[in-house]
Amino acid sequence: MSKTIPAAVSRLFWDVKRDSVDVERHRDWIIGRVLDWGDVDALAWLRRTYSDEALKRVATRGRGLARKTCVFWRTYFGLTPGDGDVR
């Protein structure tokens, strides 16, 4: 796995230097940013890079995510409100 985000996804990280983002160390932050703001290509990269379990964990925890993002991904993965959801 590459330790940096690809150039095509880097537009979502306008507030940091692309080379300073480590896909392993900053996993939850990257997942949240892409779930909230990513397009089809960014989401495809996200799904190739991280497990569904990692995406579910971030979406159900909801820290820093828009409510609609949490609701969408909870529905997408077939999770119920009791599956770790804090929203």
C-alpha positions, -999 to 999 in steps of 0.1 A, spaced: 0 0 0 13 34 -9 18 56 21 5 88 4 -28 97 -12 -29 98 -50 -28 130 -68 -64 125 -80 -77 124 -44 -54 151 -31 -79 179 -39 -99 168 -9 -69 176 13 -65 213 4 -55 222 39 -24 201 42 6 192 22 -2 160 3 32 144 12 25 149 49 -5 126 48 3 90 57 -25 66 46 -18 42 75 -13 67 103 -40 91 93 -65 64 82 -96 75 101 -92 112 91 -87 102 54 -117 79 55 -139 106 70 -128 133 45 -134 110 15 -167 97 28 -179 133 33 -165 150 2 -152 124 -22 -164 118 -57 -168 84 -74 -130 81 -82 -120 91 -46 -145 66 -32 -132 38 -55 -96 45 -42 -109 45 -6 -126 11 -11 -94 -3 -26 -72 11 1 -92 4 33 -114 -25 45 -152 -21 48 -147 -26 85 -126 5 87 -151 25 67 -180 12 89 -161 21 121 -155 57 109 -190 61 96 -207 48 128 -185 67 151 -194 99 133 -167 122 147 -163 151 123 -187 137 97 -218 153 84 -249 136 98 -261 128 63 -228 111 56 -232 88 86 -268 80 77 -259 72 41 -230 49 49 -249 32 78 -277 25 52 -253 14 26 -236 -11 49 -270 -23 63 -261 -12 99 -288 -6 125 -287 24 149 -273 1 176 -243 -9 156 -219 15 173 -237 46 160 -233 77 181 -255 99 160 
